Amino acid sequence: MKIESKVVEIVKSNKDIFEFLSDFTHFSILLPDKVENWKATKENCSFTIKGLTDFGMKISDTKPYSFITITNDEQVPMPIKFVFNWKLMQSEKSCSVQACFDLDVNPMMGMMIKKPVSDFVNILVDKLKEKFES
């Protein structure tokens, strides 16, 4: 199941946004209220989304200034396997940003988590825009 956030335009360079997003210790200001037990290093994080499950993530691949791929951190047992991508596209004076989750779940689980995960990725991009433009 693929869940994509809306695309936001941020008046900042893709380099600045990439450097911010490629360090999980910066993420605490992006997180919605539903996130609890946040712990992060530069390349790994773990947290709980109220009503769902514990998540463990690690940065598994990057292409400077255009994408960051995040996957399950095996140190946090999870019932769901996923790939989470940040896509950055530079234009003349701004950067378009989109967050995309690709979840390996059965259809029943997909119906249960689609809305909370969609809300989560949209909050991430909204707060990212707010952080860089405020």
Residue pairs with C-beta under 8 A, 6 or more apart in sequence:
1 102
1 103
1 105
1 110
1 114
2 100
2 101
2 102
2 103
3 100
3 101
3 102
3 103
3 114
3 117
3 118
3 121
4 98
4 99
4 100
4 101
4 121
5 98
5 99
5 100
5 118
5 121
5 122
5 124
5 125
6 98
6 122
6 125
7 96
7 97
7 98
7 125
8 96
8 97
8 98
8 125
8 126
8 128
8 129
9 91
9 94
9 95
9 96
9 129
10 17
10 94
10 95
10 96
10 97
10 128
10 129
10 132
10 133
11 93
11 94
11 132
11 133
12 94
12 95
12 132
12 133
13 90
13 95
14 65
14 66
14 88
14 89
14 90
14 95
15 64
15 65
16 132
17 88
17 95
17 97
17 128
17 132
18 62
18 64
18 65
18 66
18 68
18 88
20 26
20 128
20 131
20 132
21 68
21 86
21 128
22 59
22 62
22 68
23 42
24 40
24 41
24 42
24 43
24 44
24 45
24 57
24 59
25 40
25 41
25 42
27 38
27 40
27 45
28 38
28 40
29 127
29 131
30 123
30 124
30 127
30 128
30 131
31 38
31 47
31 123
31 124
31 127
32 119
32 120
32 123
34 49
34 50
34 51
34 116
34 120
35 47
35 48
35 49
35 50
36 47
36 48
36 49
36 50
37 46
37 47
37 48
37 54
38 45
38 46
38 47
39 45
39 46
39 47
40 46
43 58
43 59
44 56
44 57
44 58
44 59
44 73
44 75
45 56
45 57
45 58
45 73
46 54
46 55
46 56
46 57
46 73
46 75
46 76
47 54
47 55
48 54
48 55
49 55
49 116
49 120
51 116
52 113
52 116
53 78
53 79
53 80
54 76
54 77
54 78
55 76
55 78
56 72
56 73
56 74
56 75
56 76
56 78
57 70
57 71
57 72
57 73
57 84
58 70
58 71
58 72
58 73
59 68
59 69
59 70
60 69
60 70
60 71
61 67
61 68
61 69
62 68
62 69
65 88
65 90
66 87
66 88
66 89
67 85
67 86
67 87
67 88
68 85
68 86
69 83
69 84
69 85
70 83
70 84
70 85
70 86
71 82
71 83
71 84
72 78
72 80
72 81
72 82
79 109
80 103
80 104
80 105
80 109
80 113
81 103
81 104
82 101
82 102
82 103
82 104
83 101
83 102
84 99
84 100
84 101
84 102
85 99
85 100
85 102
86 97
86 98
86 99
87 96
87 97
87 98
87 99
87 100
88 95
88 96
88 97
89 95
89 96
89 97
97 125
97 128
97 129
98 125
99 121
99 124
99 125
100 121
101 117
101 121
103 110
103 113
103 117
105 113
